[in-house]
Amino acid sequence: MLSRLSVRNVVLISHLDLEFRSGLTVMTGETGAGKSILLDALGLALGSRADFSLIGRASDRAEVGAMFHVEPGHPVLDILEDAGIASDGEIILRRQLREGKSPALINDTPVSATLLRQVGDNLVEIQGQFEGRGLLDINTHRSLLDRYANAEAQAAATAAAYHNWRELNTRLQSALADLAQARSDEDWLRDAVGQLDDLSPEQGEEDKLTEERGVLSNVSKIADVLAQVEAGLGAEGGAVSIVAAAGKTVDRALETASTILTPLSDALARVDAELDEAVNAITDARDKLDGDPGRLAEVEDRLHALRNQARKHNVTVDELPRIHEELATKLAGLDDQSGGIAELTNAEAEAARVFRDHAIALSETRKAAAQGLDAKVMAELPPLKLESAQFITMIEALPEDKWGPHGMDQIRFEANTNPGMKTGPIDRIASGGELARFLLALKVVLADTSAPMTLIFDEVDSGVGGAVAAAVGDRLSRLGEDTQSIVITHSPQVASRGRYHFRISKSNTDDGMISSAEPLQSDERLEEISRMLSGATITPEARAAALRLMETS
């Protein structure tokens, strides 16, 4: 619900604060008093396109603020939460015009004009003034019909079925593309796997082969080293004989100085054992050097083959076992993949069938509801001086490539205003006053199914009077019982039905004409409605007629 509107330096309005309450609020005043300026100002706060010609002469900037109160669960709260904007049910929209810029804020958080408009569209519906918004936006017609038909659960199930179908279709197309690519690479894949099968690379093999090649490439040098070491250890007078002799000498003296010599004897025994192990190691090393003389060539060939495969697959030699496993798995999966694609194909076809079933059922529900909606709107038209008009909900089947989460239907509200005319979009068929009354009739019928928002009607009584104006006022009053409604009117019959009443006027100042809005009490309302009936000179008859209108409202 709109609770406050603040306007600063917008055209003729220098400073204006209006408080609003629930129910029907009427705004009256002479032509040119500034009623349309108020709508322009509110539209600015709701995210309409910035119009810098609205900046008044009092300053180099204009500013508008609109405060709303919404109940928990209102759809706009989800929008704010997604945008990271906190709200306890109070929402303040602000917009400035200055220096070619139009900054926007929601609850003092800077936002884009797009987000401001999205939030504004969920808070206020202005009928008869802003093209493409509210009921004039064809994108709202489907959801309005679904709510009228109590088909929101059906629509949600259809959307879920659609998303499931598209997900499976995406997976199927991806699997088919992968299979096609695999088939195109099959010859290469089989050859690559065959080569790796023959090679059977092992983790860490390159390091082992490199070390072995280093040894085999230096056999003579290593043999010379072993000979020299063996001579130093085992020859006469070598380390082995020297240590053995020293051990015997110490052992002979143990009987006389065992406490002192025992550690030395043990140490010499350990050295003797280590020397024996060293001699044995020399023998083992010589045996390995005396192996297959063709082993070096084998090692060289193996290293070359491993590194050649690593270059081919653009990996290190140690990664070849992993590549081998991956390619073998991919090759084995070529045959298995056909079975998986068959399962996906069946699942995708079943999901498509489920979506079509849901969409067809939803379409039938919509068609049945559309007949009832059309009949109810048509019943509202004669009292609004649209007795020759026709309203129809067009439901057209979309081609398959246009199907979506909302089903298979394109839905739009169409009308004509004269017999024999072809129906078309309401805003292209009806004049300003006719359009406002069409939208009023539609809004009355959809009142119980629409999301909670403030309704504003402009020019709804244009070109009508008497009983028609009374019918307009009656419908606005009915709307006001459930939804905050605001109407700008020149009709005393409409004005008399308001629960609250503002008179828009303008006065001369040194800086030019300044518009203002004055809330009217009972006696003031009587005078204003009397003026609307009789003009500048208010007669007793006009007052009496105004009083009768107010009493019967």
MIRO-266692 format. One line per 4 residues: for each residue y negated, x negated, z negated of C-alpha. Coordinates in steps of 0.02 Angstrom, whole numbers, padded with zeros to 5 digits. Layout:
N
Y/X/Z  ...
This chain:
553
00000/00000/00000  -00174/-00062/00045  -00271/-00073/-00118  -00429/-00169/-00071
-00524/-00222/00084  -00663/-00353/00073  -00775/-00385/00223  -00906/-00521/00236
-01028/-00542/00380  -00931/-00447/00512  -01054/-00381/00643  -01163/-00256/00549
-01071/-00270/00384  -01143/-00406/00273  -01047/-00368/00113  -00922/-00228/00084
-00780/-00199/-00041  -00673/-00043/-00027  -00540/00015/-00151  -00396/00121/-00084
-00263/00227/-00169  -00108/00319/-00114  -00119/00482/-00018  -00232/00528/00128
-00401/00441/00138  -00528/00503/00265  -00675/00404/00333  -00820/00496/00412
-00993/00453/00476  -01108/00464/00623  -01056/00386/00787  -01103/00202/00784
-01109/00192/00595  -00978/00055/00592  -00810/00141/00574  -00736/00042/00718
-00803/-00118/00640  -00699/-00083/00486  -00544/-00070/00595  -00591/-00230/00686
-00611/-00316/00518  -00444/-00252/00452  -00359/-00299/00614  -00425/-00476/00592
-00344/-00487/00419  -00182/-00419/00491  -00170/-00557/00621  -00257/-00486/00774
-00325/-00610/00900  -00481/-00699/00838  -00642/-00626/00911  -00788/-00738/00866
-00912/-00608/00927  -00874/-00518/00762  -00972/-00648/00665  -01131/-00566/00601
-01306/-00638/00595  -01312/-00670/00408  -01205/-00828/00415  -01109/-00941/00532
-00944/-00873/00472  -00855/-00708/00443  -00717/-00674/00318  -00601/-00528/00284
-00476/-00505/00143  -00348/-00366/00122  -00248/-00342/-00038  -00083/-00248/-00041
00041/-00194/-00174  00223/-00173/-00123  00377/-00117/-00216  00529/-00230/-00246
00643/-00232/-00094  00502/-00211/00033  00551/-00304/00194  00391/-00407/00192
00447/-00495/00032  00594/-00574/00127  00473/-00637/00259  00363/-00716/00126
00512/-00793/00036  00574/-00871/00198  00400/-00945/00222  00399/-01015/00045
00259/-00900/-00015  00276/-00828/-00190  00232/-00647/-00225  00252/-00534/-00376
00220/-00380/-00269  00037/-00420/-00237  -00003/-00487/-00063  -00176/-00547/-00011
-00210/-00580/00174  -00367/-00678/00216  -00443/-00729/00382  -00601/-00826/00424
-00698/-00850/00585  -00799/-01011/00588  -00841/-01151/00708  -00716/-01093/00838
-00575/-01088/00710  -00490/-00941/00626  -00394/-01005/00473  -00274/-00882/00392
-00205/-00875/00216  -00075/-00771/00125  -00087/-00778/-00064  -00201/-00930/-00043
-00068/-01021/00060  -00125/-01075/00235  -00017/-00993/00369  -00011/-00976/00557
-00088/-00827/00645  00089/-00783/00701  00153/-00769/00523  -00004/-00674/00471
00027/-00549/00611  00212/-00532/00566  00168/-00494/00386  00027/-00378/00438
00141/-00281/00554  00257/-00248/00406  00115/-00185/00297  00003/-00080/00409
00026/00025/00565  -00133/00064/00660  -00111/00203/00787  -00227/00236/00933
-00326/00076/00919  -00225/-00082/00946  -00118/-00085/01102  00055/-00156/01081
00065/-00133/00894  00152/-00005/00787  00239/00133/00885  00165/00064/01047
00274/-00091/01031  00431/-00051/01131  00528/-00176/01026  00514/-00057/00877
00585/00095/00965  00768/00046/00949  00758/00015/00762  00660/00176/00737
00792/00277/00829  00932/00191/00731  00849/00233/00566  00821/00413/00623
01005/00423/00671  01062/00346/00506  01149/00219/00616  01093/00061/00529
01270/00024/00466  01336/00050/00643  01201/-00064/00711  01245/-00198/00583
01430/-00188/00629  01386/-00200/00813  01279/-00354/00780  01420/-00437/00681
01545/-00399/00821  01425/-00470/00950  01398/-00632/00854  01587/-00653/00829
01616/-00626/01015  01482/-00750/01066  01548/-00880/00943  01723/-00866/01014
01655/-00869/01191  01560/-01029/01152  01716/-01109/01080  01819/-01055/01231
01693/-01125/01355  01685/-01289/01259  01876/-01302/01256  01886/-01266/01443
01754/-01399/01478  01849/-01525/01371  02012/-01485/01460  01931/-01501/01631
01858/-01669/01582  02025/-01725/01512  02115/-01672/01671  01991/-01768/01777
02024/-01924/01671  02212/-01898/01656  02266/-02040/01775  02152/-02162/01688
02211/-02100/01518  02394/-02121/01560  02366/-02297/01626  02263/-02346/01472
02393/-02279/01351  02534/-02364/01448  02446/-02533/01439  02416/-02514/01253
02596/-02458/01228  02655/-02618/01310  02532/-02724/01212  02561/-02639/01041
02407/-02719/00960  02410/-02745/00771  02272/-02752/00642  02220/-02933/00604
02323/-03004/00745  02179/-03094/00828  02143/-03200/00674  02326/-03250/00654
02343/-03297/00837  02180/-03395/00836  02240/-03496/00687  02411/-03527/00767
02329/-03582/00929  02224/-03707/00832  02380/-03782/00757  02477/-03788/00919
02332/-03867/01011  02329/-04013/00887  02516/-04052/00864  02502/-04242/00892
02355/-04261/00775  02442/-04161/00640  02604/-04262/00664  02508/-04424/00638
02431/-04354/00479  02603/-04303/00413  02675/-04476/00452  02535/-04564/00362
02551/-04450/00211  02741/-04470/00209  02725/-04658/00215  02604/-04658/00070
02717/-04549/-00035  02897/-04597/00004  02897/-04777/00067  02947/-04924/-00046
02805/-04948/-00166  02738/-04775/-00127  02676/-04646/-00246  02847/-04568/-00276
02929/-04733/-00331  02778/-04784/-00433  02773/-04622/-00530  02962/-04626/-00556
02955/-04804/-00625  02810/-04761/-00739  02907/-04612/-00807  03058/-04719/-00848
02950/-04847/-00936  02869/-04715/-01046  03036/-04631/-01083  03107/-04796/-01151
02964/-04808/-01275  02975/-04628/-01337  03092/-04672/-01479  02960/-04783/-01560
02802/-04680/-01523  02857/-04506/-01476  02705/-04419/-01549  02587/-04522/-01444
02688/-04540/-01283  02766/-04366/-01265  02611/-04288/-01180  02607/-04434/-01059
02791/-04416/-01021  02769/-04230/-00986  02621/-04262/-00872  02715/-04393/-00771
02862/-04273/-00754  02746/-04140/-00684  02669/-04264/-00561  02843/-04317/-00507
02890/-04135/-00473  02728/-04103/-00375  02762/-04258/-00270  02936/-04194/-00229
02858/-04028/-00175  02733/-04121/-00067  02874/-04217/00019  02965/-04054/00053
02806/-03978/00124  02791/-04123/00243  02968/-04090/00303  02932/-03903/00328
02772/-03940/00425  02863/-04064/00537  02998/-03933/00573  02865/-03808/00629
02783/-03936/00741  02952/-03969/00823  02966/-03781/00878  02961/-03702/01051
02847/-03806/01162  02801/-03649/01262  02732/-03559/01109  02553/-03617/01141
02555/-03534/01312  02623/-03374/01235  02485/-03371/01105  02352/-03403/01236
02419/-03262/01347  02427/-03141/01199  02248/-03177/01146  02188/-03155/01325
02276/-02987/01342  02209/-02922/01176  02030/-02974/01214  02039/-02905/01390
02090/-02733/01320  01952/-02743/01189  01822/-02772/01326  01895/-02630/01429
01872/-02506/01287  01711/-02587/01222  01781/-02618/01048  01836/-02765/00942
02017/-02824/00949  02046/-02757/00773  01994/-02583/00833  02126/-02577/00971
02261/-02495/00862  02140/-02352/00823  02093/-02332/01007  02277/-02335/01052
02313/-02193/00930  02163/-02089/00986  02203/-02102/01172  02387/-02066/01142
02341/-01912/01041  02221/-01854/01176  02354/-01879/01310  02483/-01785/01208
02357/-01646/01181  02334/-01611/01366  02489/-01503/01371  02461/-01431/01198
02280/-01390/01240  02332/-01263/01369  02419/-01164/01233  02265/-01173/01122
02154/-01113/01263  02270/-00967/01293  02251/-00917/01110  02061/-00935/01120
02057/-00834/01280  02152/-00693/01198  02043/-00699/01042  01884/-00699/01146
01944/-00551/01249  01988/-00455/01092  01816/-00494/01014  01732/-00433/01174
01832/-00272/01166  01784/-00245/00983  01600/-00272/01024  01608/-00151/01171
01691/-00020/01062  01557/-00037/00929  01416/-00039/01057  01482/00114/01150
01500/00211/00987  01324/00158/00935  01257/00211/01105  01337/00383/01086
01261/00400/00913  01091/00352/00983  01103/00477/01126  01147/00619/01008
01006/00571/00888  00882/00553/01033  00907/00736/01081  00864/00790/00904
00717/00672/00894  00647/00732/01060  00665/00914/01007  00574/00885/00843
00432/00788/00925  00415/00921/01058  00401/01053/00921  00254/00959/00848
00157/00946/01012  00095/01125/01046  -00006/01140/00884  -00086/00973/00930
-00148/01041/01098  -00012/00950/01191  00084/01105/01240  00106/01046/01420
00163/00873/01368  00340/00808/01366  00417/00675/01254  00582/00590/01293
00681/00447/01218  00744/00344/01364  00912/00259/01335  00965/00149/01480
01122/00044/01494  01087/-00141/01506  01181/-00258/01624  01312/-00363/01536
01205/-00520/01540  01073/-00426/01439  01191/-00365/01303  01145/-00426/01130
01168/-00400/00943  01080/-00232/00962  01210/-00168/01084  01205/-00119/01267
01052/-00006/01266  00870/-00022/01311  00771/00108/01215  00592/00162/01238
00487/00315/01200  00408/00393/01355  00296/00543/01385  00195/00640/01511
00047/00753/01478  00054/00869/01629  00196/00966/01711  00269/00877/01861
00212/00706/01806  00339/00568/01792  00365/00507/01614  00308/00333/01569
00255/00226/01421  00150/00331/01303  00000/00214/01304  -00008/00219/01495
00012/00406/01511  -00098/00476/01373  -00286/00462/01346  -00353/00394/01182
-00353/00560/01090  -00189/00618/01167  -00109/00453/01124  -00162/00464/00942
-00093/00642/00929  00070/00593/01015  00091/00453/00890  00046/00569/00746
00182/00691/00800  00308/00551/00816  00258/00477/00649  00276/00646/00562
00453/00664/00629  00499/00485/00583  00410/00484/00414  00570/00492/00312
00652/00350/00408  00510/00225/00428  00489/00070/00321  00353/00092/00188
00184/00042/00257  00005/00100/00267  -00035/00212/00416  -00206/00212/00497
-00256/00336/00632  -00407/00317/00745  -00470/00449/00869  -00329/00565/00817
-00448/00715/00827  -00539/00659/00983  -00583/00807/01095  -00507/00941/00985
-00573/01064/00858  -00533/01226/00771  -00349/01264/00750  -00295/01102/00835
-00401/00998/00718  -00329/01096/00572  -00153/01059/00636  -00197/00874/00646
-00264/00879/00468  -00109/00969/00407  00006/00837/00478  -00099/00695/00411
-00095/00777/00240  00095/00791/00249  00107/00607/00294  -00007/00564/00149
00113/00643/00026  00242/00507/00059  00144/00367/00141  -00029/00298/00113
-00127/00362/00263  -00304/00324/00318  -00392/00420/00457  -00559/00393/00541
-00617/00564/00593  -00761/00668/00662  -00672/00830/00621  -00721/00931/00467
-00548/01013/00469  -00467/00841/00454  -00595/00775/00330  -00565/00923/00214
-00381/00876/00195  -00416/00704/00123  -00376/00662/-00056  -00508/00525/-00048
-00662/00517/00061  -00776/00375/00118  -00938/00403/00212  -00984/00261/00330
-01170/00244/00361  -01297/00113/00413  -01472/00074/00355  -01619/-00025/00423
-01657/-00194/00344  -01767/-00339/00390  -01615/-00425/00465  -01561/-00273/00566
-01444/-00125/00542  -01320/-00143/00399  -01165/-00033/00382  -01097/00023/00215
-00958/00135/00147  -00985/00256/00004  -00844/00343/-00091  -00883/00529/-00108
-00852/00643/-00255  -00823/00831/-00242  -01005/00886/-00218  -01041/00742/-00102
-00887/00783/00001  -00949/00962/00017  -01116/00900/00086  -01033/00779/00207
-00912/00909/00276  -01058/01033/00289  -01154/00903/00390  -01003/00880/00503
-01001/01068/00533  -01187/01099/00562  -01270/00934/00604  -01427/00860/00528
-01486/01026/00454  -01358/01092/00331  -01360/01282/00322  -01290/01394/00185
-01163/01456/00312  -01106/01276/00343  -01086/01247/00156  -00987/01406/00138
-00874/01358/00283  -00853/01183/00213  -00807/01255/00043  -00676/01368/00123
-00601/01218/00214  -00592/01118/00053  -00518/01263/-00046  -00382/01296/00082
-00337/01112/00099
